[in-house]
Amino acid sequence: MSNSHPTLLKKKFSRRQFLSMAGTVTAGTVLAACAPSGPGAETGAQQAGAEAPGEETIELIAWFTDRRSINQMTEEEAKPDFEAQNPGIIVNVQFVPESEIQQKLLTSNAAGNAPDLSSIDETFLDTLTKENVLLPIPAEVVNVKAKLGALSADLYDIEGKYFGLPNGVFSSQIFYNATLLDELGYTPEDIPDNWADYLKWAADITVWDGDNLELSGLAVYVNEFSMYEDLRFQIAGSIEGNIFPTESSMVHADGPGIEAWQFIMDLYDVHKVDSREEGLSSRERFGGGRAVTLYNWTWFNGLMDTQYTDIDWGLKLPPTMSGEPLYGRRGPDVGFTVTTQDDSHLNAVWTFYSYLFSPVYLAKYCKLRGIQPSLKEMWDDPEFSADAGPHWGAVAVKNRPENSVDPGFWPRELVDINNRILPAIRDEGEPIADVLTRIEEAGNEFLSASPQWSIQSREEYEAHPDWLTAEG
């Protein structure tokens, strides 16, 4: 599929235009900055004459999403590393709250003072391309299909151009507290891999003192929708489990949807492994040492390593109905975009972009963000493999294309519609089928008026069965 925007005023750069604006730098020159130089070797910026006598040093403005778990690495490792390789380029890193980035980019672009580069959330990509804020990524910088595979090449293609690419993908996993497991007489290997046995085990180790939950066997509060997405795929399979039959339609009130939400409510009402009355988020409960296991997306990895350093933790693949794959959903972490309005900065900013999209940087970033790198060349790196240890092995396994499904991403408006499901069912006690029918209707009303190119629907997967294979 070639994704198109009827209102998109494209910033098109031919190969000749790109090389001209980049000071006739070649693709090899730009990409040379991605890897550490050997003894006596020149970096891309040096080859391009960044240190030539009389030339001014270029200062780039780069907006990074303000993430406590990653900011220190950016300032103390990535920035110095890049600048040491490229003495003619200085990067002024500015941390911006994620909720503010899209509007700030729109405002600064309109005023003619946009940053040279910015990280974005995937939900911003549609709006920012339509508003002509992002520059297309030259083919000389990234060969998308070769580097990321067919699914990503299709998903991020907008009228034959790429404006933003994923750093990697992530998903929900089971976090476990190794110390608590040991005190209870268990090892991580004892945690069951099918839901029937897991729920019996989790209920058995849960401790209540009257109405107060002292120790949760499975903390899930506030993460219920993530579990719902996984359960749908486990119940109905890789095609029917997808909530999007097409890019202009959505389904929740079907058999798998109702079954999945009933399963989730039974965690509170039948198995009693967590408390909805206390209102304590599952992450706080786990981080405070009051949960043996936690169901959460792995962006929480970085917080465990930087904020909850007293917890000895690890990851396990989430249980499934059968104990075997399919494990559920995975989703993208869209990375950096080039937003410069200064043509004289193009060579420098694409050099920096190439560094940020290289194994050198991604090896640092992905561990803190909890994402499996999108670069296929890194999939077999021992640090990102199934044998990478308790903090990573499960990430490598679940996020393989044959073990989970990536239904794409969608704008904030649709996210907000879906977010109405949880409070209506969990907090208001409305009948599950009624809630799902109402939300399904609202979602379809939105999608009928605004089909989403970024959704990978059942229709798309049926047309591309290779997306569900190891080569996906």
N, C-alpha and C positions, 0 to 999 in steps of 0.2 A: 504494500500500500504506500502511496505517496501522499503525505499529509499536506493539506493546503489550507490557507487562510484567505477568504475572499477579500478581506480588508487589508491584507498584509502588504506594506510598501517595502519590498525587500532591498536590503543593502547588498548588492551583488558585487563580488570582487572576482574577476577572472584571475587565472594563474599569473598572467602578465601584469595585471594591476597590482596583485599582491606583492609580487617580487619587486616591482618598481617602488611601491610605497615602503617596502621593507628594506630598501637600500640595496636591491639586487641580491639579497641573501638567498641561498638555496635552501631547499627543504632539509638537506643534511645539516646545514649550518644551524638552522633554527633548532632542530631536534638534538643537535650535539650537546646543547645545554642540559639535556635531560639526565645525563649520566655523569658521574665523577670522571674527571680527566686522569689519564695515566701520566707518569712522569714526563714532563716536557711537553705534554699535549696542550693545545689551545682550546678554550671553550668556544661555543658558538659566538658569543658576544665579542670575544677577542678576535676571532677570525673576521668578524664583520667590521672590525676597526673601532670597537667601543673605547679602546684606550689610546686611540690615535692622538698625537700631540695637538692641542688646541681644541679638541672636541669637548663639549660639555657633557657632564654626567647626566643621564636621564633619571628623573625621579618619577616613579609610578605610584599612583594612588590605588590601593587595593582594599576592597571591602571584604572582610571575612565575617562569616556568621559568628556571633558572639556565643561561643560554647566554652564553658569553664573547663571542660575536660580536654579541650584541644588548644586553647589559646596559648598556654605555656609552650607547647611544642612549636607552635607557629612562630612565636617570638624568639625562642631560645635555640631552635634547631633549624627549621625550614628557612626562615629569612636569612640568617647568617650563612647557611649552606649555599643558598642560591647566590647571594651577593658575593661570596668568596669565589664562586665559579665565574661570575660576570661582573668584574670590577667597574664596568661602565654603567651599571644599573643599580639604583637604590630603590627599595620598595618601602613605601610608607603604608604600613598595615594599620587599618582602622577596623575595630570590631563593632559590628552593628547588630542589634537584636533582630532575630529572624523575622519577627512580626512587622518590622519597620522597613525591611529591605526593598520590597516591591514598590511601595509608595515613594521612598527616597530615590529610587532609580528613575521612576517616572518623572518626579519633580526635577531632579538634577539634569536629566536628559533634556527636558523642555527648556531649562535655563542655560543649557550649553556648557555645563560644568560637571558632567558625569564622571565617575571614577574610571580609571583605565580598565579595571577588572573587578568583578564582583562574584561572590558565591551566591547561589539562589536556591530556593526550595523548588522541587519539581512542580509544585502547584502554581508557581509564578511563570513558568515557561511559556504558556499559551498567551497570556496577557502581554508579556514583555516582547515577544516576537511580533505580535499584532501591532504593538505600539512602536515598533522599529527601534527598540532600545539596544538589542543585542546584535553583534556582528557575526556573520557566518564563519564557521571554522574552515579555513582553507584545507583542501585535500592534502596539501603538502605537509600539514601539521599532523593530521590524524587520518589514517585509512580506517574508517570506522568498522567496516565489515571484517576486515582482516584482524583488527585489534580486539573487537568486542563481540563479534559473532553476528549471525543473521537477524536474530530477534531485536537486538539493540539497533542494528543498522536500519531496520524497518521502523521501529517505534519512534526514533528521534529524527527521522527524515521529514523535513518540512519543505515541500516543493523542491526536493533534490538538494537541500542545504541542511547543515547541522549547526544549531545555535547553542546547544547545551548537551553535555553527555554525562552519564552517571560515573561517579567515582567507584561505585560498586552497588551491591544489593544486600539487603538484610531482611530479617524476619524474626518471628517469635521463637524463643527457646525456653527450656526449663533451666533456671538458675538454681543452684543448690548451695546450701551452707554446709561445707564439709565438716566443720566442727560439730554442728548439731547432729549431723548424720552419725558421726563417730560416737557421740554421747548416747545416741539411741541404739547403737549397735549395728549400724548399717554402713555400707560403702556406696559410692556412686553407682557401682555396677548392680547393686541390689534394687535400684529404683526401677519399677516395672516399665515396660515399653508399650503396653496396651492399656487403654483407658479403664477397662473393667478392673484389672488388677491394681492399677495405679490409684484409683479412687478408694478402693478398700484399704490400701496401704496408707494413703494420705489421711483418710479418716481415722485410722488407728493411731497415728502419731499426733493428731490434733488434740490440743489441750484446752478445755473450757473451764472457767471458774464461775459458775452460774451463767450470767449473760455476758461475761467478759471473756474475750478470746485471748488466752495467754500465749498459745503457740499454734500457728497455722501450718497445716500439712501442705497446703497449696494456696498461696496468696494470689488472688486474681482481681481483686477490687480495683476498678478504673481501667483494667485491661481486657474487659469482657469482649469488646468488639474485635480485638485482635484474635482472641480465641474463636469467635464466631467465624471469621474469615477462614481460619485453618480448618475448623470443623466442617464447613460446607464442602471443601475439597475432599476431606477424608470420607465424608458420607456419600457424596455424589460423584466423585471423580474429577479429573482434570478439566473436563468440558462442562458438564452440567453443574459442577460446583462453582463455576464462574458466575458472579452476580450480573454480568453484562452479556446478554445474548448477542447484542450488536453494540456498536458505538453510540447508538441513539436510544438504547433501551436498558432497563435495569429490572431485576427481580429480587424480591426478598421473601414474599409470602408464599413460597412453594414448600413442598415437603421438606427438603433439606434445611431451608431457612427456619421453619418452625421447630424441627427436631433439634437443630443446633442451639437455638435460644432456650428451649426447654432443658437441654443438657446443662447449659450454663446456670440457669436458675436453680436446678437441682443441686449444684455445688453448695449453694447456701441453704436450701430448704430440706434437702434429703441427706446429703453427705456431710454437710456442716463443716467444710474444711476452711471456710473464711467467713467473715462477718460483713454484712452490708449495713447493719445498724450503727456500727462504730464509726463508719466513714473514714477509716484510716486507709490511705492508698497502699496498695500491695508493695510498692517500691519502698515506702517508708517502713512498712512492717518488716520487710526483708532486710533493708539496710540497718534497722535497729535490732537485728538478731532475734526477731519474733516470728520468723517463718522459716520452715525447713526448705521449701521450694517456692519458686516464683515463676509465673508465666509472664514473660515480657519480651519486647523487641530488644535486640542486642545493641541498640544505641546506648543502652544502660551499662554496657561494658566499661566505657570510659569513666562513668560516674563511680562504678565500683572500684576502679583503680585509683581514682583521685579524691573521692569523698568518703567512701566507706572502706578505708584501707585496713580496718581491723577485722574485716570479714574474710575468712578463707573460703573462697567461692569457686564454682566451676559451672560448666554448661553440660546439659544433656539434651538430646533430641526430644522434642515433644512427643508424648504418647500418641498413638493412632488407634483407630478402632481395631485394626488387625495386628498391630505391632510392627508393621512394615510400611514403607512409603506407599502412598503419597503423604507428605507431612503437612502440606498446607500452602499458604501464600508466602511469596517473597515480594519485596518492593524496592524501588531504586532510591539511591541517595544522589540526586543530581548535583553536580559539582560547580565548577567555575565557568564564568562566561566573560567574554571580552566586550566591554562597554565603552571603550575610549572614543572620544570625539576629536582627538588630536592625532592627525595622520603621522606626525613625526615620532609618535610613540609606538607605532605599529610593530616595528621590528622588536623592540624591547618587550612589549606586552605579549606578543606571541612566543617569544623566548621564555618568558615567565610562565605563560599558560602551559607550554610544553613541559616545563619542569614540574608543574603541579599535576600534570596528567602522566607522569612517568613513574616507574616502579620505585625510584628513589624516594619521592615524596609519598606516594600511596602506601608504601610499606609502613610509614610512620602514621599517616592519617587513618588508614583503615582499621588498625588495631584499636585506636582510641574511639573510633566511630562505630565499631562493631560490624563492619561491612566486609563482605567477600569482594575483593577487587574485581572491577569490571574487565580489566585487561586479562585476556585469556593466557598470556604468557606467565601470569602470576599464579594461576590456578594450581600448578604443580610445585610451586615454591614450598619447601618444607614448613615455612612459617605460616602458610595459609592452607595447609593440607589437613586431611582427616587425622593425621598423626601429630598435629601441632600442639597437643596438650589440652588440659581441661578448660582453658579459657577460649579455645578456638576450634577444636576438632568438629564439634557439632555445627558450627557456622559453615564450615567448608562442605559438610555433607548436605545439610538441608537446602542450601542455596544453589546447589547444582540444578540445572534445568530439568533433569529427569526426576528430581525428587520434590519439586515445588513448582508452583505456577505464578508467573508475574502477570497480573491483569492490567499492568500499566499504571497510570496515575490520572487524577482528575482535579478540577479546580476547587477552590475553597467553597464555592456555592454548593457543590454536590457533597463535599465533606461535611458541611454544616447540616445538610438535609439528613445524611446518614447518622450523624451524631445525635439526632433526636430519638433514635431507637432506644438506646440504653436507659436514659432516665425515665422514659415512659414505661418500660417493662420493669426495670429493677426498682425504681423509687416510687412510681405512681401505681404500680401493680395492675396496669391495663392488660387485657388479654393479648397474648403474643400475636395471634393471627390478625387482630384488629390493628395493632401498631404497625406490623409489617406491611399490611395492605395499604395503610395510609401513607407510609414513607415511600413505598414502591410507587404509588400514584404521584407523589410529589417529585420523586426522582425522574420519573418518565415525563412529567410535564416539563421539567427543566431540560432534559436531554432531547426531547422532540424539538425544542426551540434552539438548542445549542448542542448538536452532536459533537463528541469529543474525539479528536484525532489521536489523543494520547491513551485511549482505552484499548487494551488488547482483549477483544471479546471472544466469546465462544466461536463466532463466525470466523475470526482471524485464526484462531488455533486450529480449527478444522481445516482451514485452507493451508496451514503451515505445520504439519505434524512434526517436522524436524525441530520445532521450538521446544518440544517436550522430550528431546533426546540429549545425550551428553554433549553433542555438538551445538546445541541450541544457542 
